[in-house]
Amino acid sequence: FFVYMSPGSYWLQALVFKLLGVALWTGRLIVILDFALQCALVYWLTAKLSSWRAATAVTLTFAGFQVADPSFLTSTHRWDSATFALAGLCLAVSAVRDGRRWKWVLSGGALAAAAWCTPSVAIAAVVVALWLAVSRERRNHLIPLLAGAAAIGLAGIAALMATGSLGAFFAQMAWLRQNYSGVNVLPYGSIIGGYKALLEGSHGFLEMIVRLILIACVALPAILPPLAILLGAVMLWRRLGREEARELRDILLLLLPAVAALAI
């Protein structure tokens, strides 16, 4: 048992191979579904918080960033965990709006599935659970959320026990905790080779401008998340006392996991 992440994404890939056969197109199928679902969820979430016009613009921008670098569109645990986490948050937003307990169960299950793909993404589930726990009004939804998370967690543990690899899994998680960051972590916003390398060898003013525009595009994915959090906090503060409590809850529910994700 030696992998650089928890086994969720490997299980998904194995399931696709088992159902549809081992081929290049089946190996790519999961990331295609992840990307499609993320675009759909981004549109749905933005439309709920704003309008369909804003949702269209945001979704097209999101898709543009995702396909700008073809090497990014490879099947990895990051795609799977991001998709499950986004689905879990969208289910939570929907559950806040209509109070359906089964949506909290599915939300907990999706957030737990995200953690099975990338362990650190479990912070999103923790933040949502704390957000429910601190409010007496929302606390009754905590049990369905935890029930959904526990169901997926126990299913994963049962799968590991069935193959005799549970002990090896915990040993690998301990190994990752000590060794992963030393070889596979970059400072936030940095790129391999550094931004300075993108300016080296430029000739003339026009080429320098083109390269600076390129650097701005490369840096935007790192600039936009903290900017979105800052503007979301400003919007939340400006709307206090002037908006429906439901709208403020939605904004806060999305801001807290965003801050946690940025921190990790």
N, C-alpha and C positions, 0 to 999 in steps of 0.2 A: 504494500500500500504506500505508494509514493507519488503524490501529485502536489501541485503548487496551490491547490485550493481545496475547498470542501467538494464532495462528489456530485453535487446537484446537476451541474452542466454535463458531466460525463454520463450520468443516468439518462438525461434527456437525449443525448446523442446516441447512446446505446439503444434506447427505445425506438428512435427513428430508424436506425439501421435494422433493428429486429422486425419492424413492421413493414418497411419499404425497401429493404435491401441495402447493401453497402455500395454506394456510388458517390460520385462527386456532387450530384444534384441533391441527394438526400443529406449529405454532409453540410450543404449550404442551407437546407430548408429551415433550420431553427433560427438562424440569424435573419433570414427573410421574414419569417413570422414575427420575430422580435421587433424588427424595424417597422413592419406594417402596424403592429399593435401599438407601439409607442406613438407613431404618428396619429393613429385614431384616438388614443387617450389624450394626447396633447391637444388635439382639436376639441374633444369633448370637454376637457377641463377648462380650456380658455373660453369656450362658448358659454359654459355655465357661469363663469366669473365676469364675462364681458359681453361680446356679441359674436355672431358668426363671421362677420367681416374681420374682426380682430383674430378670431380663431384661424381663419384661412391664412392670414398674413403670418401668424406665429408658426403654424404648422409648416408652411412652405419654407420659412427661415430655418426652422429646426431640421427639416429634411435636407436642406442645402448644406448645413454644417455637417450633417452625418455622412453625406456622400462626397464631400469635398476631397477627402483622402480615401481612395479606394482600399488602401491597406487597412483602414479602420474597420471595413466591412468584412471582418473575418469572424468565424464562430469562436467566441470566447465566453468565459464566465461573466464578464462585465455586461455583455448584452443581456444575458438571461437574468442576472440579478437586478439590473436597472429596469427591465420590463416587469418583473414580478413586483418590485418595490413601487413603481409608478402605478401599477394596477391596484396594489393594496391601498395606496393613498387616494386614488380616485374612488375606490369602493368606500373608503372612510368618509370622504366628502359627500358622496351620495347618501351614506347612512346618516350622516349628521342632518341632512336635509329632510329625509323622510322617516327616520327612526326605525328602519327595518333591521331587526336583530340579525337576520341571516346574512346581511351585507357585512356586518361586523365580523361574523364568523369567517366569511370569505376573505375579508381584509386581513385578518390575522393569519389565515392560511397562506395568502399570497406573500405577506411580509416574511413569514417563516421560510417559504420556498426561496425567497431572495437570499436569505442567510445561508441556505444550503448550497447556493451557487457562489456567493462571496461572503465569508463570515462577517466582515466588518459592516456590511449593510444591515446587520441586525440592529444597529443603532436606530434605524428608522422605526422599527417595531417598538423599541424601548421608548422612544420619544412620543409616539402615538399613545402608548399605554400610559405614560406619565401625564400626557395631556388629558386623558380621560380620568385618571385617578385624582387629579387635583381639584376637579369640579364635582360637587355633590350632584349637580344636575345631570352630568354625563357619566357618573361612576358606574351606573347600572349596565353600561355598554362594555365595561372592561372585561367581564366574564366571557361574553361571546367572542371578543377579540382574542383573549387568551386561550379559549377553547379551540378556535381555529388554528392558532399557532401551535398549540400542543398536539393537535391531531397530525399536522404535517411533521412536527418534530419527532413524534413517536413513530410515525411511519418510516422516517429516515433511519432512526435507530434500529427499528425492526429489520429493515433491509440490510443494514450493516451486520447485525447479529446473525442473520440468516446465512451470510457468506463468511462468518467468522472473522470479520475485519473491524469490529467495533474498537477493540483495544488499539489496533494499528491506526485507526482514525484519530483517536485521542492523542496518540503519540505524535502523529503527523501535525495535528493542530498545535501541539506544544512546540514542535520543531519550527513551524511557521512563525509562531509568536516570537521566537528568538532570532530567526535567521532571515525571514522574508524581507523586512525593511532594509536590511543591510545591502541587498543586491538589486532590489526591484522598486525603489522609491526615489522619485525626483521631487525637488522643491516645487511647490504649487506654481503653475504657470510656466515652468521652464520647458525647454525643448532640448532634444539631444543635439549636442554641438553648440548650443547657445544661440541667442539672437544675433550676437556680433558676427557670427560666421555668415549670416545672410547678407551682410553688408560688405564683406571682404571681396576685393577684386572688382568692385563696381567702377564704371568709367562714365564720368559726366553727370551733370545735374539731373537730367531726365531719368537715367537709369537708377540714380539714387532715390528719386521720388517713387519710381515703380517698386523698388525693393522695400521702401518704407511702407507703402500700401500693402505689400505682401506680408510684412511683419505684423501690421495692424490686423490683417485677416487671420494670421496664425495665432495671434494673442487674444483675439476676441472670445473664443470659447472659455478662456480663463478669466477674462474681464467681466463677462456678462453675469455669471452666477453671483459674485459678491455685489455687483451693481443691482441685480434683481432683488436680492435680499435687502439692500439698503433702501431701494425705492418702495419695496413692499412694506418695510417698517414705517417709512414716512407716510405711505397711504393709510396704513392701519392707524397711526397716530392722528392723522387729519380727520379720519372718519369716526373716531371715538365720539360717541354721544350723538352722532348725526345719521348713523346708518342702522339698519336692522341688525340685531345681535347675530342672526344667522350668517350674514355676509361677513361680519368680523370674525366669527368662528372659523369660517372657511379659510380666510386669509392667514389666520394664526396657525391653523392646522397644517397649512402648506409651508409656512415660513420656518417653523421649528425643525422639521426634518431636513429642510434645505440647509439650514445652518449646521446641523449635525453632519450632513453629507459633505459639506464644504470643509468641515473640521477634520474629517478622516481622509 
